[in-house]
Amino acid sequence: MKKFHRMLALAMTLVTAACNGEKMAETTNAAEVAVAAVAPPENGDWSTVVTKTPEGGFLMGNPNAKVKLVEFASMTCHYCADFEEQGSKSLVDNYVKKGVVSWEFRNFVRDPMDMVATLLARCGGEANFFGMTRTLFHDQKNWVGKLQAADPAKLQALQGAPAAQQFLTIADLGGLKTFAAQRGVPRAMADQCLADQAEIDKLVQMNSDAGSTYSVTGTPSFVINGAAPAFTGSWEVVEPKIKEALGS
């Protein structure tokens, strides 16, 4: 349990990581690129194929796509929610479904609320991850608002509670266990995921790896075909870089 407390302490420090809207890269122009679609798998288009990567991310699409896009994102970052709202449909419909781009989402946890939401998003594995992540982003203002409006006394009481109880309480205060239950993650399963020490350790390690390998300091950040350092930006920034990589 001491180790669990240390992991929570590390999670608390992640709140200092930036949500990078104010550091968006400049939009670049790229010509339209005609790329032949890759034959889809037997079970449908490439967006139906989701695998978990050794780095801890979830990859949608053709693992052998010409362009491999990695997104580092935080569940509590409103700029990440904006990217989901504004860019994900175009990314999936125009590139991932065709098998020419794969999209790997790697969680970059910034704060305890983020840790709770992330654990629940990952709880259902490959089958649920992108759907749960999408709905959490869509409902972000609601559940973050509930936590921000929570009784200060209840929040203060968390300071002395066991770490496992802190995550469970945060989930309850934000209505996140009910939210997850309505989307295929029963409360008992959610409780197990919120206390999964191995997954918490993995998420903390993913933050460290993102920083050391790609110089990620905030979200959303992106990497194309493993080229470091990561860059930040909206869909208007990301798409021209995808087109450039497809045309090379």
C-alpha positions in Angstrom: 0.0 0.0 0.0 3.0 2.3 0.6 3.8 1.9 -3.1 0.2 2.8 -4.0 0.6 6.0 -2.0 3.8 6.9 -3.8 2.1 6.3 -7.2 -0.7 8.7 -6.1 1.8 11.3 -5.1 3.4 11.0 -8.5 0.0 11.3 -10.1 -0.7 14.5 -8.1 2.5 16.1 -9.4 1.3 15.6 -13.0 -1.2 18.4 -12.7 1.7 20.7 -13.5 1.9 19.3 -17.1 0.6 21.7 -19.7 -2.5 21.5 -21.8 -0.9 23.0 -24.8 -3.5 25.0 -26.6 -1.4 28.2 -26.1 1.6 26.5 -27.8 -0.1 25.3 -31.0 2.2 25.0 -33.9 1.6 27.1 -37.0 -0.7 25.5 -39.6 1.2 24.4 -42.7 -0.3 24.0 -46.1 -0.1 20.7 -48.0 -1.5 19.6 -51.3 -4.1 16.9 -51.6 -2.5 13.5 -51.8 -4.2 10.6 -53.6 -3.3 7.4 -51.8 -4.8 4.0 -52.7 -6.7 2.4 -49.8 -5.3 -0.8 -48.4 -7.6 -3.8 -48.6 -9.6 -4.0 -45.4 -9.6 -6.9 -43.0 -12.4 -9.5 -43.3 -14.3 -8.1 -40.3 -14.8 -4.7 -41.8 -12.9 -1.4 -42.4 -9.6 -0.8 -40.7 -11.2 1.3 -37.9 -12.7 -1.8 -36.5 -9.2 -3.2 -35.7 -7.9 -2.0 -32.3 -4.8 -3.5 -30.6 -2.9 -2.6 -27.5 0.7 -1.6 -28.1 3.8 -2.6 -26.1 4.2 1.1 -25.1 0.8 1.0 -23.4 -1.3 2.8 -26.1 -4.3 1.6 -28.1 -3.8 1.5 -31.8 -6.7 1.8 -34.3 -6.2 0.8 -37.8 -3.7 -1.0 -40.0 -0.6 -1.8 -38.0 1.5 -1.6 -41.2 0.0 1.7 -42.4 2.4 4.0 -44.3 1.8 6.7 -41.7 1.7 5.9 -38.0 0.2 8.7 -36.0 0.7 8.7 -32.2 -1.3 11.1 -30.1 -0.4 11.8 -26.5 -3.5 13.1 -24.7 -5.0 13.9 -21.3 -8.6 13.1 -20.4 -8.9 16.4 -18.5 -7.3 18.6 -21.2 -9.9 20.7 -23.0 -7.7 21.1 -26.0 -7.6 17.3 -26.3 -11.4 17.2 -26.2 -11.4 19.9 -28.9 -9.2 17.6 -31.1 -11.6 14.7 -30.5 -14.5 16.9 -31.5 -12.9 18.6 -34.5 -10.5 16.1 -35.9 -11.2 12.5 -35.0 -14.0 11.9 -37.5 -12.0 13.2 -40.4 -8.9 11.3 -39.2 -10.8 8.0 -39.0 -13.1 8.4 -42.1 -10.5 9.8 -44.5 -7.3 8.0 -43.4 -7.7 5.2 -40.8 -10.6 3.4 -42.5 -8.6 3.3 -45.7 -5.6 1.6 -44.0 -3.1 4.3 -44.9 -2.9 5.8 -41.4 -2.9 4.1 -38.0 -3.9 6.1 -34.9 -2.3 5.2 -31.6 -3.7 7.0 -28.6 -1.3 7.1 -25.6 -2.6 8.5 -22.3 -0.6 11.3 -20.8 -1.9 11.6 -17.2 -1.8 15.1 -15.7 -3.7 15.0 -12.5 -5.8 12.6 -10.2 -9.0 13.3 -12.1 -7.2 12.4 -15.2 -5.9 9.2 -13.7 -9.4 8.1 -12.7 -10.9 8.8 -16.1 -8.0 7.1 -17.8 -8.2 4.0 -15.7 -11.9 3.7 -16.5 -11.4 4.4 -20.3 -8.8 1.6 -20.4 -10.9 -0.8 -18.2 -12.8 -2.4 -21.1 -9.7 -3.1 -23.1 -9.4 -2.9 -26.9 -13.1 -3.3 -27.5 -14.2 -0.3 -25.5 -11.2 2.0 -25.3 -11.9 4.4 -28.2 -15.6 4.6 -27.6 -15.2 5.2 -23.9 -12.5 7.8 -24.6 -14.7 9.6 -27.1 -17.7 9.8 -24.7 -15.5 11.0 -21.8 -14.2 13.8 -24.0 -17.7 14.7 -25.1 -18.9 14.8 -21.5 -15.7 16.3 -20.1 -17.2 19.6 -19.0 -19.9 17.7 -17.1 -17.8 15.3 -15.0 -14.9 17.8 -14.5 -17.5 20.3 -13.4 -19.0 17.9 -10.8 -15.5 17.3 -9.3 -14.8 21.0 -9.2 -18.1 21.7 -7.5 -17.7 18.8 -5.0 -18.1 19.5 -1.2 -14.8 20.9 -0.1 -15.1 18.9 3.1 -15.2 15.6 1.2 -12.2 16.6 -0.9 -10.3 17.6 2.3 -11.1 14.2 3.8 -9.4 12.5 0.9 -6.0 13.8 2.1 -5.9 11.2 4.8 -7.7 8.3 3.1 -6.0 5.3 1.6 -4.9 5.8 -2.0 -7.3 3.3 -3.4 -10.2 5.0 -1.6 -9.1 8.3 -3.0 -9.5 7.1 -6.6 -12.9 5.5 -5.8 -14.2 8.6 -4.2 -13.0 10.9 -7.1 -14.9 8.5 -9.4 -18.0 8.7 -7.3 -17.9 12.5 -7.0 -17.6 12.9 -10.7 -20.3 10.4 -11.4 -17.8 8.5 -13.4 -18.6 5.0 -12.2 -22.2 5.5 -13.2 -21.1 6.9 -16.5 -18.9 3.9 -17.1 -21.6 1.4 -16.0 -24.0 2.9 -18.6 -21.3 2.1 -21.2 -20.5 -1.5 -20.5 -18.2 -1.3 -17.5 -20.0 -2.6 -14.4 -19.3 -0.9 -11.1 -17.5 -4.0 -9.6 -15.2 -4.0 -12.7 -14.6 -0.3 -12.4 -13.6 -0.7 -8.8 -11.1 -3.3 -9.8 -9.6 -1.1 -12.5 -9.4 1.9 -10.2 -7.3 -0.2 -7.8 -5.1 -1.9 -10.5 -1.6 -1.0 -9.3 0.1 -2.5 -12.4 -2.0 -0.2 -14.7 -1.3 2.8 -12.5 2.4 2.0 -12.7 2.2 1.6 -16.4 0.5 5.0 -16.9 3.2 6.8 -14.8 5.9 5.0 -16.8 4.2 6.1 -20.0 4.5 9.7 -19.0 8.2 9.3 -18.3 8.7 7.5 -21.6 6.8 10.2 -23.5 9.1 12.9 -22.1 12.4 11.0 -22.5 11.7 9.7 -26.0 9.6 12.4 -27.6 10.1 15.5 -25.4 6.4 15.5 -24.6 5.6 18.1 -21.9 1.9 18.8 -22.6 -1.2 17.7 -24.5 -2.2 17.1 -27.1 1.1 16.2 -28.7 1.7 14.1 -31.8 4.4 12.0 -33.4 4.4 10.8 -37.0 6.4 7.7 -37.9 8.4 7.9 -34.7 10.0 11.3 -35.6 11.0 13.2 -32.4 10.3 15.6 -30.9 6.6 15.6 -30.7 4.6 18.5 -32.1 1.5 20.2 -30.8 -1.5 21.5 -32.7 -5.1 21.2 -33.8 -6.4 19.0 -36.6 -5.6 21.9 -38.9 -2.0 21.4 -38.0 -2.0 17.6 -37.9 -3.7 16.9 -41.2 -1.2 18.7 -43.5 1.6 16.7 -41.8 -0.2 13.5 -42.4 -0.6 14.4 -46.1 3.0 15.3 -46.3 4.0 11.9 -44.9 1.7 10.1 -47.2 3.1 11.9 -50.2 6.7 11.2 -49.4 
